[in-house]
């Protein structure tokens, strides 16, 4: 049976979160904290259904014309803060002039100011100019496998719920 967490089960979730953090260290080949330390840290996690998010859009302007933008989001999940350059674009004729670099610098400063633990930016393989820009800005290719589920590609006529609603 799969169901939503009930009130009062927060400590069990914290314990499982600590075990996840502990095991992740092994995968990253940098196990530095013992399980007890992970458990102590997890005991302070505020478990809630609410994720606090912040959004900021920065624009690049040339001669009173917006020629590029960077849309940043920050999610505070209670266990960490994650940033994302969710949308990023510079018009063709303004590329190669340092505008993208300036936009990313402002986004990175926002992430630093907000104490973000990790920030992401996405692009497609083959977008060599964007990949170079992001690498030059200090972003690194993730070693984790990123997989995506696109619900619109999997819509079916017979929809069956996989969870039950939370009891209150």
N, CA, C and O of each residue as an XYZ file, in Angstrom:
672
protein
N       0.839     -1.178      0.000
C       0.000      0.000      0.000
C       0.887      1.247      0.000
O       1.871      1.324      0.736
N       0.538      2.174     -0.799
C       1.214      3.469     -0.840
C       0.214      4.502     -0.362
O      -0.933      4.527     -0.807
N       0.660      5.353      0.547
C      -0.234      6.379      1.076
C       0.584      7.606      1.438
O       1.815      7.574      1.436
N      -0.096      8.651      1.739
C       0.587      9.861      2.168
C       0.998      9.741      3.626
O       0.385      9.016      4.408
N       2.033     10.458      3.966
C       2.507     10.472      5.339
C       1.413     11.017      6.255
O       0.676     11.934      5.892
N       1.325     10.442      7.432
C       0.376     10.917      8.436
C       1.097     11.798      9.439
O       2.305     11.676      9.643
N       0.355     12.664     10.044
C       0.907     13.477     11.125
C       1.386     12.528     12.218
O       0.682     11.586     12.582
N       2.575     12.777     12.735
C       3.174     11.922     13.751
C       4.245     10.995     13.201
O       4.965     10.353     13.966
N       4.354     10.922     11.876
C       5.349     10.049     11.254
C       6.604     10.812     10.815
O       7.467     10.252     10.138
N       6.703     12.074     11.196
C       7.807     12.928     10.767
C       9.173     12.392     11.188
O      10.126     12.464     10.413
N       9.282     11.863     12.391
C      10.582     11.369     12.856
C      11.073     10.181     12.043
O      12.275     10.041     11.819
N      10.172      9.336     11.604
C      10.576      8.195     10.760
C      11.089      8.702      9.416
O      12.056      8.165      8.875
N      10.451      9.726      8.885
C      10.905     10.305      7.620
C      12.286     10.933      7.813
O      13.154     10.802      6.950
N      12.491     11.613      8.941
C      13.800     12.199      9.235
C      14.879     11.121      9.295
O      15.983     11.305      8.781
N      14.553     10.005      9.921
C      15.516      8.900     10.014
C      15.872      8.374      8.629
O      17.041      8.123      8.334
N      14.862      8.209      7.785
C      15.120      7.714      6.427
C      15.923      8.735      5.628
O      16.796      8.366      4.842
N      15.632     10.010      5.827
C      16.396     11.044      5.150
C      17.864     10.971      5.552
O      18.747     11.104      4.705
N      18.131     10.760      6.842
C      19.509     10.643      7.327
C      20.212      9.456      6.669
O      21.379      9.555      6.289
N      19.504      8.338      6.536
C      20.103      7.167      5.896
C      20.403      7.444      4.420
O      21.423      6.997      3.894
N      19.510      8.183      3.758
C      19.736      8.570      2.365
C      20.994      9.422      2.259
O      21.842      9.173      1.403
N      21.119     10.428      3.127
C      22.296     11.283      3.101
C      23.567     10.468      3.354
O      24.586     10.680      2.697
N      23.502      9.551      4.296
C      24.652      8.702      4.629
C      25.051      7.835      3.432
O      26.231      7.747      3.093
N      24.077      7.201      2.799
C      24.379      6.327      1.659
C      24.832      7.123      0.445
O      25.664      6.651     -0.329
N      24.290      8.333      0.269
C      24.727      9.174     -0.845
C      26.207      9.478     -0.761
O      26.877      9.582     -1.789
N      26.727      9.621      0.444
C      28.159      9.881      0.607
C      28.983      8.757     -0.010
O      30.029      9.000     -0.613
N      28.510      7.540      0.145
C      29.222      6.384     -0.410
C      29.246      6.480     -1.937
O      30.273      6.226     -2.566
N      28.106      6.849     -2.525
C      28.033      6.964     -3.983
C      28.938      8.066     -4.505
O      29.483      7.962     -5.604
N      29.096      9.103     -3.730
C      29.941     10.217     -4.140
C      31.392      9.998     -3.752
O      32.226     10.871     -3.994
N      31.715      8.867     -3.160
C      33.091      8.526     -2.764
C      33.716      9.572     -1.840
O      34.908      9.869     -1.924
N      32.899     10.111     -0.975
C      33.432     11.105     -0.055
C      32.791     10.949      1.325
O      32.468     11.940      1.980
N      32.614      9.730      1.752
C      31.973      9.494      3.031
C      32.780     10.147      4.139
O      33.882      9.707      4.464
N      32.220     11.197      4.711
C      32.937     11.937      5.739
C      32.169     11.978      7.054
O      32.764     12.174      8.114
N      30.870     11.796      6.993
C      30.072     11.876      8.216
C      29.568     10.499      8.614
O      29.108      9.740      7.761
N      29.646     10.166      9.889
C      29.061      8.904     10.341
C      27.529      9.018     10.358
O      26.976     10.118     10.365
N      26.870      7.881     10.364
C      25.410      7.849     10.366
C      24.843      8.659     11.533
O      23.827      9.335     11.372
N      25.467      8.602     12.677
C      24.974      9.328     13.852
C      24.908     10.827     13.585
O      23.970     11.497     14.016
N      25.902     11.353     12.875
C      25.903     12.777     12.545
C      24.785     13.108     11.557
O      24.143     14.154     11.658
N      24.564     12.218     10.618
C      23.455     12.406      9.665
C      22.118     12.380     10.404
O      21.222     13.169     10.104
N      21.990     11.476     11.365
C      20.752     11.392     12.144
C      20.539     12.661     12.975
O      19.417     13.158     13.073
N      21.602     13.179     13.564
C      21.486     14.402     14.365
C      21.053     15.576     13.489
O      20.208     16.378     13.888
N      21.629     15.672     12.307
C      21.272     16.753     11.385
C      19.815     16.604     10.937
O      19.067     17.580     10.901
N      19.425     15.387     10.601
C      18.070     15.135     10.114
C      17.018     15.379     11.189
O      15.872     15.695     10.870
N      17.392     15.236     12.454
C      16.411     15.434     13.529
C      15.905     16.861     13.574
O      14.879     17.136     14.195
N      16.612     17.774     12.924
C      16.225     19.187     12.924
C      15.448     19.591     11.671
O      15.040     20.745     11.539
N      15.246     18.664     10.768
C      14.570     18.979      9.513
C      13.085     19.231      9.771
O      12.402     18.390     10.355
N      12.590     20.385      9.336
C      11.152     20.628      9.484
C      10.398     19.889      8.382
O      10.425     20.308      7.225
N       9.739     18.812      8.727
C       9.006     18.025      7.733
C       7.652     18.703      7.490
O       6.874     18.929      8.417
N       7.405     19.007      6.257
C       6.144     19.659      5.905
C       5.878     19.437      4.434
O       6.776     19.068      3.677
N       4.646     19.663      4.033
C       4.275     19.517      2.628
C       4.588     20.794      1.862
O       4.475     20.838      0.636
N       4.974     21.809      2.577
C       5.162     23.114      1.977
C       6.616     23.313      1.568
O       7.528     23.112      2.369
N       6.818     23.701      0.345
C       8.145     24.069     -0.132
C       8.108     25.567     -0.375
O       7.268     26.061     -1.127
N       9.005     26.275      0.253
C       9.068     27.715      0.065
C       9.922     27.982     -1.164
O      11.027     27.457     -1.293
N       9.406     28.790     -2.049
C      10.133     29.064     -3.286
C      10.229     30.563     -3.533
O       9.371     31.345     -3.122
N      11.285     30.927     -4.206
C      11.530     32.313     -4.565
C      11.854     32.328     -6.046
O      12.445     31.386     -6.574
N      11.466     33.394     -6.704
C      11.708     33.508     -8.127
C      12.224     34.912     -8.417
O      11.748     35.885     -7.833
N      13.180     35.014     -9.305
C      13.703     36.317     -9.722
C      14.004     36.256    -11.211
O      14.548     35.268    -11.704
N      13.653     37.301    -11.909
C      13.953     37.394    -13.339
C      14.867     38.595    -13.541
O      14.540     39.717    -13.155
N      16.010     38.339    -14.148
C      16.960     39.393    -14.468
C      16.932     39.598    -15.978
O      16.845     38.630    -16.733
N      17.006     40.842    -16.419
C      16.980     41.130    -17.853
C      18.249     41.855    -18.265
O      18.880     42.549    -17.469
N      18.605     41.676    -19.526
C      19.698     42.418    -20.150
C      19.063     43.407    -21.106
O      18.209     43.048    -21.917
N      19.483     44.637    -21.006
C      18.883     45.690    -21.824
C      19.960     46.398    -22.630
O      21.023     46.724    -22.102
N      19.691     46.634    -23.890
C      20.568     47.379    -24.779
C      19.725     48.435    -25.482
O      18.772     48.103    -26.188
N      20.069     49.699    -25.292
C      19.362     50.816    -25.939
C      17.852     50.709    -25.743
O      17.090     50.739    -26.710
N      17.429     50.584    -24.495
C      16.014     50.513    -24.105
C      15.281     49.288    -24.654
O      14.053     49.286    -24.732
N      16.009     48.270    -25.027
C      15.409     47.036    -25.550
C      15.894     45.866    -24.715
O      17.098     45.704    -24.516
N      14.975     45.053    -24.225
C      15.361     43.843    -23.499
C      15.801     42.814    -24.527
O      15.041     42.446    -25.424
N      17.050     42.352    -24.383
C      17.627     41.448    -25.374
C      17.956     40.080    -24.801
O      18.396     39.183    -25.520
N      17.739     39.927    -23.499
C      17.999     38.635    -22.871
C      17.435     38.620    -21.467
O      17.140     39.664    -20.885
N      17.290     37.417    -20.932
C      16.804     37.299    -19.565
C      17.284     36.007    -18.936
O      17.688     35.063    -19.616
N      17.226     35.997    -17.619
C      17.585     34.834    -16.835
C      16.548     34.725    -15.715
O      16.414     35.639    -14.901
N      15.824     33.623    -15.674
C      14.790     33.408    -14.668
C      15.330     32.398    -13.667
O      15.573     31.238    -14.001
N      15.512     32.852    -12.451
C      16.072     32.011    -11.391
C      14.985     31.604    -10.406
O      14.092     32.390    -10.089
N      15.069     30.383     -9.933
C      14.180     29.935     -8.869
C      15.033     29.346     -7.754
O      16.094     28.765     -7.981
N      14.530     29.519     -6.557
C      15.185     28.952     -5.377
C      14.120     28.231     -4.576
O      13.106     28.823     -4.208
N      14.345     26.959     -4.306
C      13.424     26.161     -3.509
C      14.068     25.834     -2.180
O      15.168     25.285     -2.127
N      13.377     26.175     -1.111
C      13.831     25.824      0.228
C      12.987     24.649      0.672
O      11.823     24.807      1.041
N      13.583     23.466      0.634
C      12.858     22.241      0.944
C      12.920     21.890      2.423
O      12.396     20.859      2.844
N      13.561     22.748      3.209
C      13.706     22.452      4.621
C      14.969     21.672      4.916
O      15.519     21.779      6.012
N      15.439     20.891      3.961
C      16.675     20.122      4.139
C      17.835     20.789      3.409
O      18.996     20.582      3.760
N      17.522     21.581      2.406
C      18.520     22.331      1.672
C      17.812     23.351      0.805
O      16.591     23.332      0.651
N      18.612     24.242      0.243
C      18.100     25.192     -0.741
C      18.728     24.833     -2.076
O      19.940     24.644     -2.180
N      17.877     24.743     -3.100
C      18.366     24.453     -4.437
C      17.984     25.591     -5.358
O      16.864     26.101     -5.311
N      18.930     25.982     -6.197
C      18.676     27.028     -7.173
C      18.637     26.454     -8.570
O      19.185     25.387     -8.848
N      17.984     27.178     -9.427
C      17.935     26.755    -10.822
C      17.869     27.985    -11.712
O      17.083     28.899    -11.464
N      18.684     28.003    -12.734
C      18.499     28.965    -13.798
C      17.458     28.309    -14.705
O      17.787     27.606    -15.660
N      16.207     28.562    -14.374
C      15.101     27.833    -14.983
C      14.929     28.157    -16.467
O      14.628     27.279    -17.275
N      15.124     29.414    -16.806
C      15.026     29.843    -18.202
C      16.146     30.840    -18.450
O      16.430     31.688    -17.605
N      16.777     30.737    -19.606
C      17.913     31.588    -19.917
C      17.930     31.809    -21.414
O      17.903     30.850    -22.185
N      17.977     33.083    -21.839
C      17.969     33.345    -23.275
C      18.590     34.708    -23.566
O      18.357     35.680    -22.848
N      19.389     34.759    -24.637
C      19.923     35.996    -25.186
C      19.640     35.952    -26.679
O      19.909     34.948    -27.338
N      19.094     37.047    -27.216
C      18.781     37.087    -28.645
C      20.040     36.891    -29.486
O      21.137     37.300    -29.105
N      19.847     36.253    -30.641
C      20.968     35.873    -31.512
C      21.964     36.994    -31.758
O      23.165     36.802    -31.567
N      21.493     38.148    -32.175
C      22.429     39.204    -32.555
C      23.194     39.809    -31.379
O      24.104     40.615    -31.574
N      22.822     39.419    -30.157
C      23.504     39.933    -28.968
C      24.382     38.872    -28.295
O      25.003     39.135    -27.265
N      24.426     37.697    -28.874
C      25.267     36.639    -28.322
C      26.734     36.909    -28.617
O      27.071     37.558    -29.606
N      27.600     36.402    -27.747
C      29.037     36.582    -27.937
C      29.541     37.939    -27.492
O      30.698     38.278    -27.737
N      28.686     38.729    -26.836
C      29.072     40.078    -26.390
C      29.192     40.168    -24.874
O      29.336     41.261    -24.327
N      29.133     39.010    -24.185
C      29.282     39.012    -22.734
C      27.993     39.162    -21.947
O      28.011     39.160    -20.716
N      26.871     39.292    -22.650
C      25.591     39.482    -21.962
C      25.207     38.243    -21.168
O      24.777     38.349    -20.020
N      25.359     37.078    -21.766
C      25.039     35.836    -21.064
C      25.898     35.673    -19.825
O      25.417     35.253    -18.773
N      27.168     36.007    -19.957
C      28.101     35.924    -18.835
C      27.645     36.847    -17.701
O      27.690     36.461    -16.533
N      27.209     38.060    -18.041
C      26.736     39.011    -17.033
C      25.461     38.508    -16.360
O      25.321     38.621    -15.142
N      24.536     37.957    -17.133
C      23.299     37.427    -16.554
C      23.598     36.290    -15.579
O      23.037     36.237    -14.484
N      24.479     35.388    -15.983
C      24.823     34.262    -15.113
C      25.525     34.754    -13.846
O      25.308     34.201    -12.768
N      26.354     35.776    -13.964
C      27.041     36.321    -12.782
C      26.029     36.857    -11.774
O      26.192     36.651    -10.571
N      24.995     37.535    -12.242
C      23.960     38.058    -11.344
C      23.194     36.900    -10.704
O      22.879     36.946     -9.515
N      22.897     35.870    -11.482
C      22.190     34.701    -10.946
C      23.034     34.003     -9.881
O      22.526     33.635     -8.822
N      24.309     33.825    -10.163
C      25.198     33.175     -9.189
C      25.278     33.985     -7.898
O      25.322     33.410     -6.810
N      25.297     35.308     -8.007
C      25.341     36.137     -6.800
C      24.056     35.971     -5.992
O      24.094     35.935     -4.762
N      22.926     35.870     -6.677
C      21.660     35.609     -5.981
C      21.750     34.291     -5.216
O      21.353     34.223     -4.053
N      22.262     33.257     -5.852
C      22.387     31.951     -5.196
C      23.326     32.023     -3.992
O      23.066     31.400     -2.963
N      24.406     32.774     -4.117
C      25.330     32.948     -2.986
C      24.647     33.713     -1.850
O      24.749     33.330     -0.685
N      23.957     34.789     -2.198
C      23.276     35.599     -1.186
C      22.190     34.816     -0.453
O      21.929     35.057      0.726
N      21.561     33.880     -1.155
C      20.475     33.092     -0.584
C      20.959     31.797      0.069
O      20.147     30.986      0.514
N      22.273     31.599      0.128
C      22.863     30.393      0.725
C      22.356     29.106      0.078
O      22.045     28.132      0.762
N      22.281     29.121     -1.243
C      21.864     27.944     -1.996
C      22.972     26.899     -1.916
O      24.154     27.219     -2.048
N      22.575     25.655     -1.701
C      23.550     24.567     -1.590
C      24.032     24.085     -2.961
O      25.201     23.735     -3.126
N      23.133     24.068     -3.934
C      23.478     23.641     -5.285
C      22.531     24.354     -6.250
O      21.356     24.562     -5.948
N      23.063     24.722     -7.412
C      22.242     25.374     -8.437
C      22.423     24.632     -9.756
O      23.506     24.136    -10.065
N      21.355     24.568    -10.514
C      21.340     23.819    -11.768
C      21.007     24.731    -12.937
O      20.333     25.750    -12.782
N      21.486     24.350    -14.089
C      21.051     24.936    -15.350
C      20.997     23.783    -16.345
O      21.828     22.876    -16.302
N      20.035     23.825    -17.222
C      19.810     22.721    -18.150
C      20.030     23.183    -19.581
O      19.720     24.322    -19.931
N      20.562     22.300    -20.399
C      20.655     22.544    -21.830
C      20.693     21.195    -22.532
O      20.788     20.150    -21.889
N      20.622     21.228    -23.806
C      20.634     19.993    -24.587
C      22.042     19.675    -25.068
O      22.857     20.568    -25.300
N      22.307     18.380    -25.212
C      23.575     17.969    -25.809
C      23.656     18.605    -27.199
O      22.659     18.689    -27.917
N      24.838     19.042    -27.556
C      25.009     19.665    -28.861
C      24.904     21.182    -28.825
O      25.286     21.844    -29.790
N      24.398     21.747    -27.740
C      24.337     23.199    -27.616
C      25.685     23.663    -27.070
O      25.801     24.101    -25.926
N      26.699     23.552    -27.928
C      28.079     23.758    -27.508
C      28.344     25.155    -26.965
O      29.104     25.306    -26.008
N      27.735     26.177    -27.553
C      27.957     27.549    -27.079
C      27.437     27.711    -25.654
O      28.101     28.316    -24.812
N      26.249     27.171    -25.383
C      25.682     27.267    -24.035
C      26.521     26.455    -23.049
O      26.786     26.914    -21.939
N      26.935     25.265    -23.442
C      27.735     24.420    -22.561
C      29.038     25.126    -22.201
O      29.455     25.106    -21.043
N      29.683     25.749    -23.182
C      30.923     26.486    -22.911
C      30.640     27.649    -21.966
O      31.398     27.865    -21.021
N      29.581     28.392    -22.197
C      29.230     29.521    -21.341
C      29.020     29.066    -19.901
O      29.532     29.684    -18.967
N      28.272     27.992    -19.726
C      27.984     27.499    -18.382
C      29.244     26.968    -17.692
O      29.456     27.208    -16.503
N      30.063     26.258    -18.436
C      31.330     25.759    -17.856
C      32.235     26.923    -17.459
O      32.816     26.927    -16.374
N      32.348     27.903    -18.344
C      33.182     29.073    -18.051
C      32.677     29.819    -16.817
O      33.455     30.478    -16.127
N      31.378     29.716    -16.540
C      30.779     30.382    -15.383
C      30.909     29.548    -14.114
O      30.483     29.981    -13.043
N      31.494     28.356    -14.222
C      31.725     27.535    -13.035
C      30.760     26.393    -12.842
O      30.855     25.668    -11.852
N      29.831     26.214    -13.763
C      28.936     25.065    -13.673
C      29.683     23.834    -14.173
O      30.508     23.920    -15.083
N      29.389     22.704    -13.574
C      30.031     21.458    -13.960
C      28.970     20.460    -14.390
O      27.841     20.474    -13.899
N      29.355     19.599    -15.311
C      28.443     18.539    -15.718
C      28.222     17.616    -14.525
O      29.176     17.170    -13.887
N      26.975     17.340    -14.234
C      26.645     16.500    -13.086
C      27.059     15.060    -13.357
O      26.980     14.568    -14.483
N      27.500     14.402    -12.295
C      27.844     12.995    -12.430
C      26.620     12.120    -12.229
O      26.643     10.926    -12.528
N      25.556     12.716    -11.722
C      24.334     11.955    -11.537
C      23.613     11.823    -12.869
O      23.779     12.651    -13.764
N      22.832     10.800    -12.986
C      21.996     10.629    -14.169
C      20.716     11.405    -13.932
O      20.040     11.208    -12.922
N      20.384     12.283    -14.858
C      19.144     13.044    -14.766
C      18.148     12.386    -15.697
O      18.416     12.191    -16.883
N      17.012     12.051    -15.152
C      15.962     11.426    -15.941
C      14.707     12.277    -15.811
O      14.495     12.910    -14.777
N      13.899     12.299    -16.815
C      12.699     13.131    -16.806
C      11.473     12.287    -17.136
O      11.522     11.378    -17.965
N      10.398     12.609    -16.478
C       9.098     12.023    -16.791
C       8.247     13.143    -17.374
O       8.058     14.176    -16.732
N       7.741     12.950    -18.565
C       6.921     13.948    -19.239
C       5.490     13.411    -19.274
O       5.155     12.596    -20.134
N       4.640     13.867    -18.338
C       3.279     13.322    -18.242
C       2.485     13.367    -19.550
O       1.715     12.449    -19.833
N       2.661     14.417    -20.347
C       1.884     14.513    -21.587
C       2.190     13.383    -22.560
O       1.381     13.103    -23.445
N       3.332     12.733    -22.418
C       3.680     11.604    -23.284
C       3.122     10.287    -22.780
O       3.234      9.264    -23.455
N       2.516     10.304    -21.587
C       2.068      9.058    -20.974
C       0.598      9.090    -20.572
O       0.169      8.286    -19.744
N      -0.166      9.992    -21.138
C      -1.579     10.074    -20.763
C      -2.309      8.835    -21.277
O      -2.095      8.386    -22.403
N      -3.163      8.305    -20.433
C      -3.936      7.134    -20.816
C      -5.403      7.379    -20.511
O      -5.748      8.291    -19.761
N      -6.241      6.580    -21.083
C      -7.681      6.681    -20.844
C      -8.043      6.176    -19.453
O      -8.913      6.745    -18.794
N      -7.375      5.105    -18.999
C      -7.688      4.489    -17.705
C      -6.722      5.001    -16.645
O      -5.669      4.411    -16.406
N      -7.093      6.090    -16.028
C      -6.242      6.659    -14.989
C      -6.628      6.031    -13.653
O      -7.795      6.045    -13.261
N      -5.639      5.485    -12.968
C      -5.874      4.891    -11.661
C      -4.955      5.565    -10.663
O      -3.752      5.673    -10.900
N      -5.520      6.027     -9.527
C      -4.666      6.689     -8.544
C      -3.683      5.698     -7.921
O      -3.988      4.520     -7.732
N      -2.509      6.210     -7.615
C      -1.500      5.354     -6.975
C      -1.348      5.675     -5.507
O      -0.617      4.983     -4.797
N      -2.016      6.702     -5.038
C      -1.942      7.054     -3.623
C      -3.346      7.271     -3.082
O      -4.292      7.498     -3.837
N      -3.458      7.200     -1.813
C      -4.719      7.528     -1.161
C      -4.564      8.889     -0.515
O      -3.441      9.318     -0.248
N      -5.650      9.569     -0.261
C      -5.540     10.891      0.318
C      -5.138     10.807      1.777
O      -5.368      9.799      2.446
N      -4.537     11.876      2.254
C      -4.028     11.936      3.619
C      -5.181     11.993      4.614
O      -6.128     12.760      4.438
N      -5.094     11.186      5.647
C      -6.113     11.203      6.692
C      -5.787     12.317      7.642
O      -4.629     12.507      8.012
N      -6.802     13.060      8.046
C      -6.570     14.150      8.994
C      -7.301     13.905     10.288
O      -7.221     14.721     11.206
